[in-house]
Amino acid sequence: MARWQPGARERLQSVALRLFAERGFEQTTVAEIAAAAELTERTFFRHFADKREVLFAGQEDFLQLFTDPIEAAPAGTPAYELVRRALEAAGEFFPLERRTFARTRAAIIGGEPALQERELGKLASLKTRLGELMRDRGIGEPTATLAAEAGVTIFHLAFQQWIADGEERSMGELARERLDAMAALVSV
């Protein structure tokens, strides 16, 4: 087994995704992932707490993707603009070269109820954090919660379209399209 080679985390993640897609998440073991990556199980556990973390690693980075642009906005920035800034950052985080990975990951999660629950929990955490940030910036209720809920819903809808078979538009374009649709809805 290879040891202390650079790129071990990425190799483990790539191999795990392939094995999950081929064999199923539950049918794939950490030992099989490590062996296929030509690494030890110990190396696997240096990078991931368990095999679910291969799919869900980076939760804090995901949250920051949305929170950083909100925190950087000038005081008094309206809630809609804060949501727009967060969605714009999300669009940049999902370049076209990530689409294949995202599609495969989504298919694996879609096949396992426990993983679906974890994914929904990730989105719920995001809604909670965005609502807190809005309130911290002086945005009152129910506007803060509505903005957080709408922002995460728009992101989720854009992301689902972005990973759909045949979709070629960018994540940013899809998020803007959905944000514009929401703006049109409330301006009627």
VODOVO-998996 format. One line per 10 residues: number of its first residue (from 1); for each residue x, y negated, z of N, C-alpha, C, CB. Coordinates in Angstrom, 3 decimals, always signed. Glycine has a CB too. Layout:
<sites>
NUM	X/Y/Z/X/Y/Z/X/Y/Z/X/Y/Z  ...
</sites>
This chain:
<sites>
1	+0.829/+1.182/+0.000/+0.000/+0.000/+0.000/+0.878/-1.251/+0.000/-0.945/+0.005/+1.209  +0.466/-2.215/-0.790/+1.194/-3.486/-0.833/+0.920/-4.257/+0.448/+0.786/-4.327/-2.081  +1.951/-4.945/+0.914/+1.788/-5.716/+2.143/+2.336/-7.109/+1.940/+2.488/-5.028/+3.330  +1.676/-8.068/+2.592/+2.116/-9.452/+2.632/+2.305/-10.055/+1.246/+3.395/-9.552/+3.401  +1.480/-9.695/+0.324/+1.537/-10.288/-0.996/+0.634/-11.511/-1.028/+1.129/-9.267/-2.080  +1.042/-12.539/-1.748/+0.168/-13.705/-1.857/-1.100/-13.329/-2.618/+0.897/-14.877/-2.559  -2.174/-14.024/-2.323/-3.428/-13.782/-3.019/-4.216/-12.594/-2.503/-3.161/-13.591/-4.450  -3.853/-12.070/-1.337/-4.549/-10.887/-0.814/-6.032/-11.163/-0.595/-3.908/-10.429/+0.499  -6.358/-12.296/-0.038/-7.767/-12.626/+0.238/-8.581/-12.635/-1.055/-7.876/-14.001/+0.944  -8.060/-13.301/-2.069/-8.771/-13.388/-3.342/-8.902/-12.016/-3.993/-8.053/-14.351/-4.288
11	-7.840/-11.219/-3.886/-7.879/-9.871/-4.453/-8.911/-9.010/-3.740/-6.498/-9.213/-4.368  -8.931/-9.092/-2.420/-9.925/-8.343/-1.646/-11.339/-8.767/-2.029/-9.701/-8.549/-0.137  -11.539/-10.051/-2.164/-12.870/-10.553/-2.503/-13.286/-10.088/-3.900/-12.902/-12.092/-2.423  -12.376/-10.167/-4.844/-12.677/-9.756/-6.215/-12.995/-8.264/-6.292/-11.502/-10.089/-7.137  -12.168/-7.454/-5.638/-12.379/-6.004/-5.635/-13.682/-5.657/-4.915/-11.186/-5.283/-4.964  -13.931/-6.298/-3.789/-15.156/-6.019/-3.032/-16.390/-6.337/-3.871/-15.180/-6.832/-1.722  -16.381/-7.466/-4.534/-17.523/-7.844/-5.365/-17.759/-6.807/-6.459/-17.302/-9.233/-5.987  -16.673/-6.373/-7.088/-16.801/-5.360/-8.142/-17.375/-4.059/-7.583/-15.435/-5.094/-8.800  -16.845/-3.611/-6.451/-17.330/-2.356/-5.855/-18.779/-2.483/-5.376/-16.428/-1.943/-4.681  -19.122/-3.621/-4.768/-20.507/-3.828/-4.336/-21.445/-3.755/-5.540/-20.660/-5.194/-3.612
21	-21.044/-4.369/-6.651/-21.879/-4.368/-7.851/-21.997/-2.979/-8.458/-21.317/-5.332/-8.879  -20.897/-2.216/-8.429/-20.900/-0.878/-9.025/-21.591/+0.154/-8.150/-19.486/-0.434/-9.300  -21.304/+0.143/-6.852/-21.747/+1.206/-5.944/-22.879/+0.811/-5.023/-20.607/+1.662/-5.124  -23.035/-0.474/-4.822/-23.989/-0.966/-3.835/-23.253/-1.424/-2.593/-25.021/+0.115/-3.481  -23.809/-2.403/-1.927/-23.160/-2.967/-0.745/-23.023/-1.937/+0.362/-23.939/-4.168/-0.238  -24.108/-1.278/+0.705/-24.096/-0.321/+1.826/-23.216/+0.887/+1.539/-25.514/+0.145/+2.136  -23.085/+1.260/+0.271/-22.320/+2.449/-0.083/-20.813/+2.193/-0.162/-22.809/+2.989/-1.399  -20.403/+0.936/-0.084/-18.990/+0.585/-0.192/-18.405/+0.354/+1.190/-18.802/-0.665/-1.072  -17.277/+0.983/+1.464/-16.634/+0.836/+2.773/-15.454/-0.119/+2.701/-16.173/+2.196/+3.299  -15.092/-0.632/+3.853/-13.905/-1.486/+3.952/-12.673/-0.706/+3.495/-13.714/-2.005/+5.408
31	-12.580/+0.550/+3.863/-11.436/+1.374/+3.455/-11.339/+1.448/+1.934/-11.552/+2.793/+4.048  -12.465/+1.600/+1.263/-12.462/+1.668/-0.202/-12.049/+0.331/-0.820/-13.849/+2.078/-0.720  -12.514/-0.747/-0.231/-12.142/-2.076/-0.732/-10.637/-2.275/-0.604/-12.902/-3.191/+0.036  -10.122/-1.999/+0.576/-8.693/-2.179/+0.824/-7.863/-1.297/-0.112/-8.359/-1.859/+2.294  -8.246/-0.049/-0.253/-7.493/+0.863/-1.117/-7.518/+0.390/-2.569/-8.063/+2.286/-1.019  -8.675/-0.029/-3.051/-8.784/-0.495/-4.439/-7.981/-1.774/-4.670/-10.252/-0.734/-4.804  -7.818/-2.580/-3.638/-7.011/-3.804/-3.734/-5.532/-3.528/-3.467/-7.527/-4.856/-2.748  -5.214/-2.269/-3.173/-3.856/-1.840/-2.836/-3.328/-2.577/-1.613/-2.920/-2.062/-4.021  -4.200/-2.679/-0.621/-3.871/-3.297/+0.661/-4.347/-2.384/+1.780/-4.514/-4.712/+0.787  -3.979/-2.709/+2.982/-4.407/-1.908/+4.125/-5.710/-2.451/+4.696/-3.318/-1.885/+5.209
41	-6.398/-1.621/+5.456/-7.601/-2.093/+6.154/-7.244/-3.212/+7.121/-8.287/-0.933/+6.911  -6.095/-3.097/+7.726/-5.646/-4.145/+8.647/-5.568/-5.491/+7.931/-4.272/-3.782/+9.252  -5.062/-5.474/+6.707/-4.991/-6.703/+5.919/-6.395/-7.223/+5.627/-4.222/-6.463/+4.604  -7.305/-6.311/+5.304/-8.691/-6.722/+5.075/-9.207/-7.489/+6.297/-9.594/-5.485/+4.779  -9.012/-6.924/+7.475/-9.550/-7.526/+8.692/-8.796/-8.793/+9.117/-9.513/-6.514/+9.815  -7.642/-9.032/+8.549/-6.970/-10.325/+8.775/-7.714/-11.441/+8.050/-5.493/-10.271/+8.298  -8.352/-11.078/+6.959/-9.020/-12.079/+6.123/-10.527/-12.154/+6.330/-8.742/-11.793/+4.686  -11.141/-11.035/+6.700/-12.597/-10.985/+6.835/-12.964/-10.191/+8.086/-13.250/-10.353/+5.572  -13.947/-10.681/+8.825/-14.389/-9.991/+10.041/-15.067/-8.662/+9.707/-15.349/-10.884/+10.843  -15.776/-8.624/+8.606/-16.436/-7.403/+8.138/-16.746/-7.583/+6.655/-17.748/-7.098/+8.964
51	-17.343/-6.579/+6.042/-17.548/-6.659/+4.592/-18.591/-7.699/+4.200/-17.962/-5.307/+4.058  -19.503/-8.050/+5.092/-20.464/-9.123/+4.787/-19.751/-10.453/+4.586/-21.506/-9.253/+5.913  -18.672/-10.653/+5.341/-17.953/-11.925/+5.260/-17.307/-12.147/+3.897/-16.894/-11.986/+6.337  -17.108/-11.086/+3.137/-16.614/-11.248/+1.778/-17.604/-12.101/+0.984/-16.399/-9.865/+1.095  -18.875/-11.923/+1.254/-19.930/-12.660/+0.553/-20.260/-13.998/+1.203/-21.176/-11.820/+0.485  -19.996/-14.135/+2.500/-20.449/-15.316/+3.236/-19.321/-16.154/+3.836/-21.370/-14.890/+4.328  -18.094/-15.822/+3.540/-16.974/-16.611/+4.068/-17.087/-18.048/+3.575/-15.608/-15.994/+3.646  -16.664/-18.975/+4.401/-16.660/-20.374/+3.994/-17.914/-21.141/+4.346/-16.449/-20.458/+2.549  -18.678/-20.686/+5.334/-19.917/-21.367/+5.722/-19.652/-22.816/+6.129/-20.597/-20.616/+6.874  -18.590/-23.048/+6.881/-18.275/-24.424/+7.298/-17.930/-25.297/+6.093/-17.104/-24.428/+8.301
61	-17.195/-24.733/+5.138/-16.872/-25.481/+3.918/-18.143/-25.813/+3.147/-15.900/-24.679/+3.025  -19.066/-24.863/+3.101/-20.348/-25.070/+2.424/-21.107/-26.218/+3.081/-21.198/-23.776/+2.451  -21.179/-26.224/+4.408/-21.861/-27.311/+5.115/-21.180/-28.649/+4.843/-21.892/-27.033/+6.627  -19.867/-28.658/+4.891/-19.123/-29.901/+4.673/-19.324/-30.460/+3.280/-17.653/-29.675/+4.914  -19.515/-29.582/+2.323/-19.777/-30.000/+0.955/-20.935/-30.989/+0.916/-20.077/-28.785/+0.068  -21.947/-30.758/+1.724/-23.124/-31.624/+1.783/-22.955/-32.763/+2.782/-24.348/-30.809/+2.143  -22.301/-32.497/+3.897/-22.242/-33.498/+4.959/-21.214/-34.589/+4.702/-21.938/-32.832/+6.264  -20.093/-34.261/+4.075/-19.046/-35.261/+3.848/-19.553/-36.484/+3.081/-17.891/-34.634/+3.093  -20.280/-36.302/+1.964/-20.737/-37.492/+1.244/-21.760/-38.310/+2.042/-21.340/-37.083/-0.088  -22.523/-37.652/+2.878/-23.495/-38.377/+3.712/-22.743/-39.179/+4.773/-24.511/-37.389/+4.384
71	-21.763/-38.555/+5.400/-20.989/-39.246/+6.432/-20.181/-40.401/+5.853/-20.059/-38.267/+7.134  -19.764/-40.288/+4.591/-18.952/-41.326/+3.958/-19.780/-42.488/+3.404/-18.137/-40.720/+2.847  -21.081/-42.319/+3.327/-21.948/-43.364/+2.770/-22.005/-44.574/+3.696/-23.366/-42.816/+2.528  -22.147/-45.742/+3.117/-22.253/-46.945/+3.951/-23.480/-46.894/+4.864/-22.315/-48.195/+3.069  -23.373/-47.544/+5.999/-24.513/-47.640/+6.923/-25.694/-48.263/+6.176/-24.145/-48.489/+8.199  -26.867/-47.768/+6.481/-28.071/-48.304/+5.863/-28.426/-47.678/+4.528/-27.922/-49.755/+5.683  -27.632/-46.716/+4.075/-27.936/-46.042/+2.813/-29.255/-45.293/+2.969/-26.782/-45.066/+2.396  -30.211/-45.509/+2.053/-31.506/-44.826/+2.163/-31.383/-43.299/+2.062/-32.447/-45.332/+1.077  -32.324/-42.610/+2.640/-32.315/-41.141/+2.686/-32.229/-40.529/+1.294/-33.564/-40.629/+3.394  -32.988/-41.054/+0.345/-32.966/-40.506/-1.009/-31.556/-40.575/-1.598/-33.958/-41.261/-1.911
81	-30.865/-41.687/-1.388/-29.509/-41.846/-1.901/-28.545/-40.884/-1.215/-29.035/-43.286/-1.715  -28.744/-40.641/+0.077/-27.900/-39.680/+0.792/-28.069/-38.282/+0.213/-28.236/-39.675/+2.292  -29.318/-37.918/-0.067/-29.584/-36.612/-0.688/-28.922/-36.545/-2.057/-31.110/-36.358/-0.816  -29.041/-37.615/-2.834/-28.438/-37.638/-4.170/-26.926/-37.442/-4.080/-28.762/-38.966/-4.889  -26.284/-38.112/-3.143/-24.836/-37.983/-2.982/-24.443/-36.552/-2.607/-24.332/-38.963/-1.915  -25.204/-35.939/-1.711/-24.910/-34.568/-1.301/-25.073/-33.596/-2.471/-25.821/-34.154/-0.140  -26.131/-33.769/-3.250/-26.356/-32.892/-4.396/-25.293/-33.091/-5.473/-27.740/-33.138/-4.983  -24.838/-34.313/-5.642/-23.769/-34.582/-6.597/-22.490/-33.837/-6.197/-23.502/-36.098/-6.690  -22.176/-33.866/-4.915/-20.995/-33.138/-4.427/-21.165/-31.636/-4.635/-20.748/-33.442/-2.932  -22.369/-31.136/-4.403/-22.628/-29.709/-4.618/-22.411/-29.341/-6.076/-24.058/-29.346/-4.188
91	-22.848/-30.207/-6.966/-22.657/-29.953/-8.391/-21.191/-29.827/-8.760/-23.290/-31.053/-9.205  -20.351/-30.641/-8.135/-18.920/-30.589/-8.403/-18.266/-29.340/-7.814/-18.247/-31.830/-7.851  -18.854/-28.815/-6.739/-18.297/-27.637/-6.078/-18.546/-26.352/-6.870/-18.885/-27.502/-4.685  -19.517/-26.394/-7.775/-19.880/-25.222/-8.560/-19.583/-25.449/-10.038/-21.360/-24.882/-8.363  -18.290/-25.432/-10.397/-17.936/-25.592/-11.811/-18.313/-24.336/-12.597/-16.422/-25.889/-11.966  -18.298/-24.453/-13.895/-18.714/-23.343/-14.755/-17.925/-22.067/-14.495/-18.570/-23.736/-16.204  -16.633/-22.188/-14.152/-15.830/-20.975/-13.936/-16.258/-20.200/-12.688/-14.359/-21.343/-13.822  -17.090/-20.771/-11.841/-17.602/-20.050/-10.662/-18.910/-19.314/-10.940/-17.809/-21.022/-9.513  -19.488/-19.553/-12.094/-20.819/-19.005/-12.369/-20.846/-17.479/-12.356/-21.312/-19.505/-13.707  -19.872/-16.820/-12.955/-19.867/-15.349/-12.982/-19.821/-14.793/-11.566/-18.667/-14.818/-13.801
101	-18.932/-15.332/-10.739/-18.854/-14.910/-9.338/-20.195/-15.133/-8.647/-17.733/-15.675/-8.596  -20.779/-16.309/-8.833/-22.043/-16.648/-8.168/-23.177/-15.723/-8.621/-22.417/-18.113/-8.451  -23.197/-15.398/-9.895/-24.241/-14.486/-10.395/-24.092/-13.096/-9.774/-24.180/-14.385/-11.939  -22.878/-12.600/-9.739/-22.637/-11.276/-9.170/-22.983/-11.272/-7.692/-21.174/-10.848/-9.378  -22.534/-12.292/-6.965/-22.823/-12.403/-5.535/-24.331/-12.430/-5.298/-22.165/-13.667/-4.944  -25.053/-13.223/-6.088/-26.506/-13.331/-5.920/-27.202/-11.993/-6.179/-27.071/-14.405/-6.861  -26.740/-11.249/-7.163/-27.335/-9.942/-7.462/-27.112/-8.972/-6.306/-26.743/-9.363/-8.764  -25.927/-9.010/-5.718/-25.622/-8.128/-4.584/-26.512/-8.499/-3.397/-24.114/-8.225/-4.190  -26.598/-9.777/-3.082/-27.427/-10.235/-1.961/-28.889/-9.911/-2.219/-27.251/-11.750/-1.733  -29.329/-10.090/-3.459/-30.726/-9.810/-3.806/-31.127/-8.359/-3.621/-30.980/-10.203/-5.219
111	-30.152/-7.460/-3.591/-30.441/-6.044/-3.442/-30.434/-5.549/-2.011/-29.471/-5.265/-4.220  -30.144/-6.418/-1.066/-30.029/-6.000/+0.340/-30.804/-6.960/+1.248/-28.537/-5.939/+0.771  -31.899/-6.504/+1.849/-32.692/-7.390/+2.714/-31.889/-8.066/+3.826/-33.809/-6.609/+3.332  -30.949/-7.377/+4.437/-30.164/-7.994/+5.513/-29.293/-9.132/+4.982/-29.284/-6.942/+6.204  -28.786/-8.960/+3.774/-27.983/-10.019/+3.165/-28.863/-11.191/+2.741/-27.204/-9.475/+1.956  -30.067/-10.897/+2.272/-31.013/-11.964/+1.922/-31.341/-12.802/+3.155/-32.310/-11.371/+1.314  -31.533/-12.139/+4.270/-31.815/-12.840/+5.518/-30.644/-13.744/+5.905/-32.108/-11.835/+6.643  -29.454/-13.247/+5.752/-28.262/-14.043/+6.075/-28.173/-15.260/+5.158/-26.980/-13.184/+5.952  -28.474/-15.079/+3.894/-28.445/-16.190/+2.934/-29.485/-17.244/+3.304/-28.696/-15.676/+1.498  -30.664/-16.804/+3.684/-31.696/-17.750/+4.114/-31.271/-18.476/+5.383/-33.029/-17.026/+4.343
121	-30.576/-17.779/+6.270/-30.064/-18.403/+7.487/-29.049/-19.486/+7.169/-29.439/-17.357/+8.397  -28.250/-19.256/+6.140/-27.267/-20.250/+5.716/-27.974/-21.522/+5.256/-26.374/-19.688/+4.585  -29.037/-21.365/+4.489/-29.795/-22.522/+4.023/-30.518/-23.213/+5.177/-30.802/-22.099/+2.952  -31.017/-22.438/+6.122/-31.677/-23.025/+7.295/-30.685/-23.845/+8.117/-32.309/-21.921/+8.172  -29.473/-23.344/+8.265/-28.437/-24.094/+8.980/-28.129/-25.403/+8.274/-27.161/-23.257/+9.114  -28.099/-25.357/+6.964/-27.846/-26.554/+6.184/-28.960/-27.578/+6.402/-27.719/-26.206/+4.695  -30.213/-27.137/+6.361/-31.340/-28.055/+6.599/-31.232/-28.705/+7.974/-32.684/-27.306/+6.478  -30.931/-27.901/+8.967/-30.808/-28.423/+10.333/-29.712/-29.474/+10.413/-30.519/-27.286/+11.323  -28.558/-29.160/+9.840/-27.427/-30.092/+9.903/-27.704/-31.377/+9.150/-26.177/-29.439/+9.348  -28.317/-31.280/+7.983/-28.637/-32.480/+7.215/-29.652/-33.347/+7.957/-29.176/-32.101/+5.829
131	-30.643/-32.717/+8.580/-31.614/-33.472/+9.370/-30.940/-34.209/+10.518/-32.697/-32.542/+9.913  -30.016/-33.536/+11.195/-29.266/-34.179/+12.289/-28.495/-35.382/+11.781/-28.299/-33.180/+12.949  -27.823/-35.210/+10.652/-27.043/-36.314/+10.087/-27.929/-37.496/+9.733/-26.281/-35.849/+8.850  -29.062/-37.207/+9.145/-29.999/-38.280/+8.781/-30.431/-39.039/+10.034/-31.241/-37.703/+8.041  -30.796/-38.312/+11.067/-31.230/-38.958/+12.318/-30.083/-39.740/+12.951/-31.764/-37.905/+13.317  -28.869/-39.180/+12.910/-27.700/-39.882/+13.443/-27.461/-41.203/+12.719/-26.459/-38.998/+13.334  -27.870/-41.278/+11.470/-27.684/-42.492/+10.677/-28.856/-43.459/+10.849/-27.512/-42.136/+9.199  -29.780/-43.143/+11.754/-30.887/-44.044/+12.047/-32.119/-43.838/+11.194/-30.438/-45.427/+11.894  -32.145/-42.767/+10.433/-33.332/-42.467/+9.631/-34.324/-41.768/+10.544/-32.983/-41.579/+8.370  -35.509/-42.315/+10.633/-36.517/-41.786/+11.549/-37.231/-40.575/+11.005/-37.518/-42.840/+11.873
141	-38.060/-40.034/+11.873/-38.902/-38.893/+11.498/-40.236/-39.414/+10.981/-39.117/-37.924/+12.706  -40.839/-38.753/+10.085/-40.492/-37.454/+9.494/-39.528/-37.548/+8.309/-41.745/-36.757/+9.051  -39.100/-38.775/+7.968/-38.252/-38.967/+6.782/-36.979/-38.136/+6.838/-37.890/-40.432/+6.631  -36.316/-38.087/+7.997/-35.050/-37.350/+8.098/-35.248/-35.874/+7.784/-34.448/-37.510/+9.499  -36.271/-35.278/+8.361/-36.524/-33.848/+8.121/-36.981/-33.608/+6.696/-37.576/-33.313/+9.101  -37.843/-34.482/+6.177/-38.295/-34.327/+4.796/-37.126/-34.440/+3.818/-39.363/-35.376/+4.464  -36.225/-35.375/+4.058/-35.059/-35.534/+3.182/-34.172/-34.295/+3.229/-34.249/-36.779/+3.582  -33.935/-33.774/+4.429/-33.104/-32.577/+4.574/-33.748/-31.382/+3.882/-32.869/-32.264/+6.059  -35.030/-31.182/+4.139/-35.750/-30.060/+3.517/-35.755/-30.193/+1.999/-37.197/-29.984/+4.043  -36.050/-31.387/+1.515/-36.102/-31.603/+0.067/-34.725/-31.396/-0.559/-36.622/-33.019/-0.250
151	-33.689/-31.912/+0.075/-32.341/-31.760/-0.461/-31.937/-30.307/-0.598/-31.351/-32.478/+0.414  -32.206/-29.517/+0.423/-31.831/-28.095/+0.377/-32.701/-27.349/-0.637/-31.968/-27.446/+1.783  -33.967/-27.694/-0.713/-34.844/-27.056/-1.698/-34.378/-27.368/-3.114/-36.299/-27.516/-1.505  -34.041/-28.622/-3.358/-33.551/-29.010/-4.685/-32.260/-28.260/-5.004/-33.318/-30.543/-4.762  -31.349/-28.205/-4.036/-30.110/-27.454/-4.255/-30.429/-25.994/-4.592/-29.196/-27.532/-3.003  -31.280/-25.373/-3.791/-31.596/-23.956/-3.984/-32.212/-23.712/-5.363/-32.554/-23.467/-2.884  -33.156/-24.550/-5.762/-33.788/-24.393/-7.076/-32.781/-24.594/-8.205/-34.949/-25.381/-7.231  -31.918/-25.592/-8.050/-30.896/-25.831/-9.078/-29.930/-24.658/-9.149/-30.126/-27.137/-8.791  -29.518/-24.155/-7.991/-28.574/-23.041/-7.961/-29.185/-21.792/-8.597/-28.143/-22.744/-6.517  -30.453/-21.508/-8.288/-31.103/-20.333/-8.875/-31.164/-20.451/-10.398/-32.523/-20.157/-8.299
161	-31.411/-21.640/-10.893/-31.425/-21.844/-12.344/-30.013/-21.723/-12.913/-32.026/-23.223/-12.694  -29.027/-22.260/-12.196/-27.637/-22.247/-12.654/-27.122/-20.821/-12.843/-26.747/-22.995/-11.662  -27.539/-19.892/-11.978/-27.061/-18.508/-12.089/-27.957/-17.642/-12.962/-26.952/-17.888/-10.715  -29.057/-18.216/-13.490/-29.966/-17.444/-14.335/-29.269/-17.036/-15.630/-31.241/-18.257/-14.644  -29.603/-15.841/-16.097/-29.044/-15.365/-17.367/-29.353/-16.367/-18.472/-29.607/-13.964/-17.732  -28.355/-16.658/-19.259/-28.526/-17.541/-20.399/-28.396/-19.027/-20.085/-29.842/-17.294/-21.000  -28.372/-19.391/-18.818/-28.263/-20.814/-18.459/-26.856/-21.309/-18.775/-28.597/-21.041/-16.950  -26.766/-22.458/-19.408/-25.470/-23.012/-19.770/-25.221/-24.394/-19.191/-25.346/-23.069/-21.253  -26.272/-25.036/-18.668/-26.089/-26.386/-18.116/-25.285/-26.342/-16.820/-27.453/-27.054/-17.866  -24.696/-27.456/-16.473/-23.897/-27.536/-15.253/-24.804/-27.588/-14.030/-22.973/-28.768/-15.287
171	-24.221/-27.224/-12.901/-24.942/-27.302/-11.633/-25.353/-28.743/-11.345/-24.079/-26.750/-10.481  -24.469/-29.680/-11.611/-24.794/-31.090/-11.382/-25.962/-31.550/-12.219/-23.598/-31.956/-11.674  -25.996/-31.149/-13.477/-27.093/-31.522/-14.367/-28.422/-30.943/-13.860/-26.807/-31.035/-15.806  -28.392/-29.702/-13.444/-29.613/-29.060/-12.945/-30.101/-29.712/-11.646/-29.368/-27.561/-12.718  -29.171/-30.061/-10.768/-29.553/-30.720/-9.512/-30.161/-32.093/-9.799/-28.326/-30.861/-8.569  -29.549/-32.859/-10.710/-30.097/-34.181/-11.065/-31.490/-34.050/-11.668/-29.164/-34.907/-12.056  -31.668/-33.049/-12.517/-32.976/-32.824/-13.150/-34.056/-32.563/-12.094/-32.901/-31.633/-14.139  -33.734/-31.761/-11.095/-34.704/-31.444/-10.050/-34.929/-32.628/-9.106/-34.238/-30.229/-9.257  -33.881/-33.378/-8.841/-34.022/-34.581/-8.017/-34.894/-35.608/-8.736/-32.633/-35.185/-7.686  -34.700/-35.759/-10.041/-35.532/-36.658/-10.825/-36.988/-36.191/-10.830/-35.002/-36.757/-12.258
181	-37.199/-34.880/-10.893/-38.566/-34.345/-10.859/-39.236/-34.662/-9.529/-38.559/-32.822/-11.096  -38.473/-34.569/-8.432/-39.033/-34.909/-7.134/-39.376/-36.403/-7.071/-38.049/-34.534/-6.012  -38.482/-37.245/-7.595/-38.725/-38.685/-7.606/-39.984/-39.007/-8.414/-37.507/-39.433/-8.186  -40.152/-38.334/-9.542/-41.354/-38.543/-10.354/-42.605/-38.094/-9.609/-41.238/-37.791/-11.686  -42.489/-37.022/-8.856/-43.617/-36.507/-8.093/-44.096/-37.517/-7.054/-43.237/-35.199/-7.414  -43.165/-38.114/-6.345/-43.557/-39.033/-5.275/-43.880/-40.427/-5.784/-42.464/-39.120/-4.246  -43.533/-40.749/-7.026/-43.825/-42.085/-7.547/-45.164/-42.147/-8.253/-42.736/-42.524/-8.493  -45.860/-41.032/-8.326/-47.168/-40.987/-9.013/-48.218/-41.661/-8.156/-47.591/-39.523/-9.325
</sites>
